[in-house]
Amino acid sequence: MNDLAVTEPQLEEPLDQNRVRQLGFSVRRRAPLDAVVLLEREDDRMVAAILESLDPELATRLLSHMSSERSTGLARRISSPVGEQWSVNLGFDEDSVGRLMEMPEPVFISSCKVKDVIEKLRIYTRERNVVYAFAVDKDMRLEGIIVMRDLLFADPEELISDIMVGEPFYFTAGTSIDEAMRAVLLRHYPIYPVCDESRVLLGYVHGYMMFEKHAFHLTTLPGTMVGIEREEHIATSWTDSLRYRHPWLQLNLFTALLAGGVVGMFEGTIARMVALAAFLPVLAGQSGNTGCQALAVTLRGMTLNELKPGMERNLISKEAFLGLSNGILVGLTAALVMYVYAYFTNAGEPVMLALVVLLAMTGSCIASGVVGVMVPLTLRRLGADPATASTIFLTTATDIVSMGLLLALATMMI
């Protein structure tokens, strides 16, 4: 009888602790994004060991800057409370306050005496700085905030409930960063408690981390408007960048073909009046800029929460009127140029061509202004990010309308 070979599980080689200390030292002295780039070169075991050696606040901040896939894998490897807290954070949307939470410490029952709290804080503050402490009931529901100055001057026999700031402002974990930023415009606190719907304390979030996240979101808006994902950074691999960008370029190609198809429908008109071909890019560019202006104002209004429900119709009317006014003004200039061009090149009927350009420019600017508002409003109603590839849809609409209107008017009027 042959003996069965028993395969023993291979043990992982112990980590080089000197390297862990060296990398930890380097991470502490770098900006978070630079530290994340440094850690990208290391495997999960090494990164987990480094994060365990860091202050929980810094470790949480680094995890928040990593991709969801990487941070999820690291959470399973980190044995410290940071790993447990990050596993909780991953249960919330990436753009929510819950994703930025830190462990809810230090926490005290509101019936504790001041002297007992101070004694515990003496030990706690040897390792971590304390901004506020949290007062809760026996079920961990948030009851108040303990300010260190009040604690310092309080009578040692007083209860925490007597000196705490009751009914404190807090976030629910599902609150989006954009909503949170609007809520704290007039509340400039260092940290904010985070609770669930029953006011059970889940953690806290630093104000600067929300501002940092929000600032990063604002920097991504120009990129998302042309199909660049928020997850893409300078350090993103070319394969991931290709995966993020290429689908939008295929969509852009398809929409460009639609615009080309509109021009092809009027091939005979262009053949008879070659002068029109010179004005097609002028018209498309002018109407596209008009639409981008309306789009920028609409996105800004959404970001700052200025665009309230019911204001959409007024905004569309305003942009349509602006399109009419701007279209007439720039249309007169373009019509004059068309008249001069057609007159000196014997391109046909200068007056009628100038009139066609004026009408087409005016109509295109009106349409592009309306589309610049409608694109983000429609995307938001469909549950998509209003900034996502907005310019791709806007450019397609303005190209089709402007070119189609110019050629259709020329076909009918000349």
N, C-alpha and C positions, 0 to 999 in steps of 0.2 A: 504494500500500500504506500502510495506516494504521500509524503508529508506536505501539508498545505502551508505555503509560505504566508506568513503573517506580516503585513506591511505596517510598520509602526508610523504613526503620524510624525511628519517632519516638524521639528520645533523651529520657530522663527529665531534667527540669530539676534542676540541682544543688541540694542541700539548703542551706538557710540555716544556715551553721555557727554564727552567733551564737545562733540559736534552739536549736541542738543543745547548745551550751555552757550556755545559760540553763536549759534543761530538765534537763540532766544535773546542774547545780548544785542545782536544786530537788529532784530525785529523791534525791540523796545526803542531803538534810536532812529527809526524810520517813520515816515508818514504811513498811515494805514494802507493806502493803495500801493505804495512802494514795497511795503512789507508783504502784501499779498503776492505781488510779482515775484519776490524772492522765494516765498514758500511754494509757488507753483512748480518749482523745479524739484521739490522733494516729494517722496511718497507719503501716503496717508499715515503710516506708522510714525514717521519722523515729525510730520506736521502736528499730529495729535499730541505727541510728547511735548512739543514746543508750546502748544496752546495750553496744556495743563500747567506749565511752569509760569505762565503769564498771569497778570492781574485779571480777574474775571471780566472787568469792564473792557480791557483791551482785547481779550480773547473774543468776546462777543462782537466787538466792533470789527475785528478781522473776519470773523465768520459771516457777518452781514455783507461784506464786500466780495465774498467768494460766490461761485456759481451754486445754484441749488443742489446740483448733483454732488459736487465736491463736499459742500457743507453737510449734506445728509450723511454721506459716508463717514465723515469725521465725527459727527455726533455719536455714531455707534461705537467709535473707538475711544472717545474721551471719557475717562472714568470719573473725572471730577464733576461737581454739580453744574459746571458750565455745559457739559455735554447733555445733561438731563434738561437744563433750561432751554438749550438750543433745539432739542427734540420737540419741546413744547412750542417754541417759536415757529418751527417749520409747519405747524398745523394752520398757520395763518398766511394770508396772501403776502406776496413779496413786497407789495407797496402798502402794507398796513403797519400800524403802530406795533402790533403783536410780534412782528418779525424782528423788531429792534429791542425787545424787552431784555432786561437783566433780572437776576434773581431778586425776589422781594425781601431785601435785607437792609437794615435790621428791623425786625418786627416785634412788637410787644402788645400784650393784652392791655386794653385800656384801663383795666382795674389795677394794674401794677403801680407800685409806689415809685416816686421819682428817684429815691436813693438806690433802689434795686436796678432801675434802668441805667443809671449812671455807672454803677459798678460793672454791669455787663458791657457797656460801651467802652469802658477802659480797656477791656481785653480785645474787643472787636476792632477798635481803631488802631491797634498795633499793626494790623495788616492792611486795612482799607480806610480810605477817607469816608467820612459820613457827612452828607449834606442835610438830609432829613431822615428821621426815623418814622415808621408807620405804626399807628395804633389800630388794632383790630379787635373784633369780638372773638369768642371761642370758636366760631365757624369761619374765621379768616375773612370776614366781611370788613371792608375798610370803614373805620369810624373817624379817623383824624390823622393829621400830620403833626409830628413833634419837631419843633424848631429848636436847634441847639442852644440858641441864646435864651429862650424861655426855660429850657431845662437847666441851664447854668444858674439862673437867678431864682429858681423855684425853691420852695420849702421842701426839704428831703422827704417829709412825711406826706406831702400832697400826692394825689393820684394823677396818673397821666391824663385821665379824662378831664381833669380840672384845668390843665394847661395846654392841651392840644388844640390845634385849629380844626374845629369840627366841620362836617359837611364839605370836605375839600374837593377841589376840582380834580377830575380824573378822566382818563380815556377808557373806552372799551377797546379790547384787543383788536377788534375787527375794523376800527376806524382807519380810513385811508390816510396816507401822509398828507395829501392835499387838504382833506377836511381838517386834519389836526393843525396844519399850518394856519388855516383861517381862524381856528378856535383860539390860537395862542398869540394872535396879533397884539392883544392887549394884556396878555398874561405871560410875562417874561420870568419864568421860574427855571432854576437849574435842572430840576427833574420833575417828572410827572408820573403819578401812580397809574397803573394800568389794571383794570378789573374786567371781570366777565359781566354778563347781563344782570347777575344777582349781586353785584358789587363785591364779589369775592376777589381779594387781591391776588393778581397773577404775577406781577413784577412791576418794574418801573422803567421809564425811558428817559434818557438825557435829552434836554432841549437841543443841544448842539448836534446830536446825531440826526434828529428830525430835520433840522435846517440843512445839514449836509446832504441827506437823502433827497430833500426837496430841491436843493441847488443842482444836484446831479440830474434829477428829473428834468429840470428846466434846460440843462445843457443838451439833453437828448432830443428835445423837441425838433430842432432843425434836421437832425438825422432821421427821426421817425417819419418826418414829412416826405422823405424820399426813399423810405423803405429800409432804413438801417435800424436794426434791433437795438433795444436798450442794453441788452446783455453784451454787446460788442464793445471791446476796448482796444487800445493800441496793442496790448499783449495777446489779444485773441488770435488763435491759430488761423492760418489762411483757409483751412478746410471748413472751420466753423463760420468764418466770415463769408465764405462762398455759400454755405447753407442758408445763412441769414439773408443775404442780399439777392441771390440769383432768382428766387421766385418772383420778387418784385420787378426785376428787370424783364422777366418773361411777360409779366402783366403789362409792363410799360410798352414792350414791343407790340403786344396785341392791340393795345389802345392806339399806338401810333399807326398801326396798319389800318385801323378804323378811320383815322383822320386822312390817311393816304387814299383810302377807298372813296371818301367824299370828294377829294380833289379829282380822282380818276373819273367820277361820274360826269364832270364838266370838262372833260378833255377837249371837246370840240370848241367850247367857249374860249378856253385858254389859247387854242390854236388860232382862233380868229382875232383875239385881243391879247397879244403877248404882253402888253403893258401890265395886265392884271397880275401876271406871275411875279413881277418885281414887288408888288405890294402885299402878296400873301404873307411872307414872314413879318413884314411891318405890322400888319393887322393882328396876326397871331401873337406877336410879342407884346403889343400894346394891351390887348385884351387880357393876356396872361398876367401881366403886371397888375392890372386893375383887380383881377380875381385874387392874386396873392395878397394885395393890400386888405381886401375884405376878409380873406382867410386869416391873416395875422391878427386882425382886430377881434374876430370871433373867437379864435383860440385863446387870446389873452383874456377876453371876457369870461370864458369858461374856466380858465386857470385861476383867476382872481375871484370867481363866483359872482361876477358882475351881471352875468346873463341869467336872470331869474326866469322861472317858468312864466309864460305868457308874453315875454318880451321878444320872442322870435319874429313875430309878424312885423313889429315896428323896426327891428333890425333889418329885415329883408327889404322893407319899403325904403328905409334910409339908404341902403347900399344900391338899390335900383335907381333912386333919384340921383345919387352921386355918380352912378354909371352913366345916366342920361346927361348930366352936366359935363362930366369929364369927356364923354364921348363926343358931344357937340364941339367942345373947345379943341380937342386934339383932332377931331374929324375935319374941322375947318382948315387946320394947318395941313393935314394930309391931303385934303381935297385940292388945296392950292398947289401943292407939290405935284399931284397927279395931273392937274390941268396943264402946268408948265411942261411936264415930261411928255404928255400926250401931244401937246401942241408942237413942240420942237422935234419930235420923232415921227410925226404924222401917224400916230398910233390909232387913230379913229376919231371918235367924237369927244373932244376934250371936256366939254361941259357935262355931258352925260356920264363920262367916266368919273369925273370929279364928284358928281352927285351920288353915284354908286358908292364911292369910297366914303363919303360923308355918312350916308345912311348905314352902310355896313359897319363903320367904326362905332357909330352911336349904338346900334343894336347889339354889337359884340360886347361893348363895355357894360351895357345894362345886364346882359346875360351873364357875363363873367362875375359881376358884383353879386348877383343873386346866387350863382353857383358857389362862390367863395364862402357864402354863409351856409348854404344848404348841405355842402359836403360834410363838414364837421358835425352839423346837427343830425344828419342822417346816420353817420357812423355812431354817434353817441346813442341814438335811439335803437340802433341794432345791437348795442352792447359792446361795440368795439372802441378802441382808443381813438378819440377824434383826431389826433395828430397823425395816426398811422397812415403813411403813404398818401396824405391828403393832396399833395401837389401832383401826384400821378393822375388821380381822378380829375382834379381841377384842370390840369393842362390838356387832358383829353377832351373834356367838355368845351373848353375855350377854343381849342384848335378846330374842332368839328363845327362849332357854331360860327366862328369868325370866317373861316375859309368857305364853309358852305353858304353863309349869308352873302358874302361878297360875290361868289360865282353865280348863285341863284339870282341875285338882283341884276347882275350884268346880263344874264341870259334872258330875263324877262324885259328889261328896259332898253337894251341896245340891240 
